[in-house]
Amino acid sequence: MAYKVKPQNFTSPRGELEWVTIEGEGKENLSGKMQYVANLVVDADDDIVAKIEKFWNENKPPKFKKEAKSNGLYSHTTDSGKVDEDGKKIYEPDGKLYLAFKTGVTFADGKTKKVQVHNAKGAKVELPEGTNIGNGSIGKISGAMGIYTSESKTGTILDAGVTLYLNAIQIIKLEEFSQDAGFGEEEGGDFTGESDFEGVEETEAPATGTPRL
């Protein structure tokens, strides 16, 4: 029988939000499952670290002697300003941690989940259509700590750890995500993309015959 522990609800400290995906199809994990996800960057000595450790120690599987395979907390890295031999940016630890929250995009009955969004005053709000929460936004996350296990066919627990479930996000300061390519205005050019193309003249469809789809 699978080992189960009732998840413990909690609200994160205030931190910097990163890689938030809470709408649409979600983000595919390594197992091919679609999920809504959000990371929250905190100081390495924040009280939440001890709270997660306490939850693990009080709820880990009996007789499980190994350390948690993962606990929802990971070392945070930032752009070092350097590149490797292939020209790719090198990211280095900055002394902070990030909490990785996740949840499936649907409930067990197939209905779509909705991650609630709250404003700085705590009121539930709807993000304007097309608005995405970008890296650098400041907020908190309401979620739950749960215990996960990996078991053999005979029921032996091979690995275990803590999962952080995503329920709702409070946006204190929004940095809206945009796909700005980073190009600036260049002199000596005349292409604007606004009126350079005349386009194909629209013609009236014939009254008979099979329409083209």
QUIQUIQUI-V121905 format. One record per residue. RES is the residue in three letters. D_CENTER is the distance of its C-alpha to the mean C-alpha in Angstrom with 1 decimal. Layout:
RES|D_CENTER ; RES|D_CENTER
//
This chain:
MET|31.2 ; ALA|27.5 ; TYR|26.8 ; LYS|25.0 ; VAL|24.1 ; LYS|23.2 ; PRO|19.7 ; GLN|20.2 ; ASN|18.6 ; PHE|17.7 ; THR|16.4 ; SER|14.8 ; PRO|16.8 ; ARG|16.2 ; GLY|14.1 ; GLU|12.3 ; LEU|8.8 ; GLU|7.0 ; TRP|4.7 ; VAL|3.7 ; THR|4.6 ; ILE|7.0 ; GLU|10.2 ; GLY|12.4 ; GLU|12.3 ; GLY|8.6 ; LYS|7.8 ; GLU|10.6 ; ASN|10.7 ; LEU|14.0 ; SER|15.9 ; GLY|15.4 ; LYS|13.7 ; MET|11.3 ; GLN|8.3 ; TYR|6.0 ; VAL|2.7 ; ALA|2.8 ; ASN|5.5 ; LEU|9.0 ; VAL|12.0 ; VAL|15.3 ; ASP|18.9 ; ALA|20.0 ; ASP|22.6 ; ASP|20.7 ; ASP|22.0 ; ILE|18.8 ; VAL|19.4 ; ALA|22.8 ; LYS|21.6 ; ILE|19.3 ; GLU|22.2 ; LYS|24.6 ; PHE|22.7 ; TRP|22.7 ; ASN|26.4 ; GLU|27.4 ; ASN|25.7 ; LYS|25.6 ; PRO|27.8 ; PRO|31.5 ; LYS|33.2 ; PHE|30.0 ; LYS|31.0 ; LYS|28.2 ; GLU|25.4 ; ALA|21.9 ; LYS|20.4 ; SER|17.0 ; ASN|16.2 ; GLY|12.5 ; LEU|13.7 ; TYR|13.8 ; SER|15.8 ; HIS|14.4 ; THR|16.0 ; THR|17.1 ; ASP|19.2 ; SER|22.7 ; GLY|24.4 ; LYS|25.9 ; VAL|25.7 ; ASP|26.8 ; GLU|29.8 ; ASP|27.8 ; GLY|26.7 ; LYS|23.0 ; LYS|21.5 ; ILE|21.7 ; TYR|19.0 ; GLU|20.5 ; PRO|19.6 ; ASP|20.0 ; GLY|20.8 ; LYS|17.7 ; LEU|15.0 ; TYR|11.3 ; LEU|10.2 ; ALA|7.4 ; PHE|6.8 ; LYS|6.8 ; THR|9.4 ; GLY|11.4 ; VAL|11.9 ; THR|15.6 ; PHE|17.9 ; ALA|20.7 ; ASP|23.0 ; GLY|20.9 ; LYS|20.1 ; THR|16.9 ; LYS|14.5 ; LYS|13.7 ; VAL|11.2 ; GLN|13.8 ; VAL|13.8 ; HIS|16.5 ; ASN|18.3 ; ALA|19.8 ; LYS|22.7 ; GLY|20.7 ; ALA|21.6 ; LYS|19.5 ; VAL|19.0 ; GLU|17.9 ; LEU|16.1 ; PRO|18.7 ; GLU|18.5 ; GLY|16.8 ; THR|15.0 ; ASN|11.4 ; ILE|9.9 ; GLY|10.5 ; ASN|10.3 ; GLY|13.2 ; SER|12.7 ; ILE|14.1 ; GLY|13.4 ; LYS|13.1 ; ILE|11.2 ; SER|13.5 ; GLY|12.9 ; ALA|15.2 ; MET|16.2 ; GLY|17.6 ; ILE|19.7 ; TYR|19.1 ; THR|22.0 ; SER|23.1 ; GLU|26.7 ; SER|29.6 ; LYS|31.7 ; THR|34.1 ; GLY|31.5 ; THR|31.4 ; ILE|28.2 ; LEU|27.2 ; ASP|24.0 ; ALA|22.0 ; GLY|19.4 ; VAL|17.0 ; THR|13.8 ; LEU|11.6 ; TYR|11.1 ; LEU|9.1 ; ASN|11.9 ; ALA|11.9 ; ILE|11.0 ; GLN|14.0 ; ILE|14.2 ; ILE|17.1 ; LYS|17.1 ; LEU|15.3 ; GLU|15.0 ; GLU|14.6 ; PHE|13.0 ; SER|16.0 ; GLN|17.0 ; ASP|20.1 ; ALA|21.8 ; GLY|23.6 ; PHE|27.1 ; GLY|29.7 ; GLU|33.0 ; GLU|35.7 ; GLU|39.5 ; GLY|41.8 ; GLY|39.7 ; ASP|40.4 ; PHE|37.7 ; THR|35.6 ; GLY|34.3 ; GLU|35.4 ; SER|39.0 ; ASP|39.8 ; PHE|39.7 ; GLU|42.2 ; GLY|40.5 ; VAL|42.3 ; GLU|44.8 ; GLU|43.9 ; THR|46.7 ; GLU|47.7 ; ALA|47.1 ; PRO|50.2 ; ALA|51.6 ; THR|52.1 ; GLY|50.4 ; THR|47.1 ; PRO|44.1 ; ARG|41.7 ; LEU|38.2
//
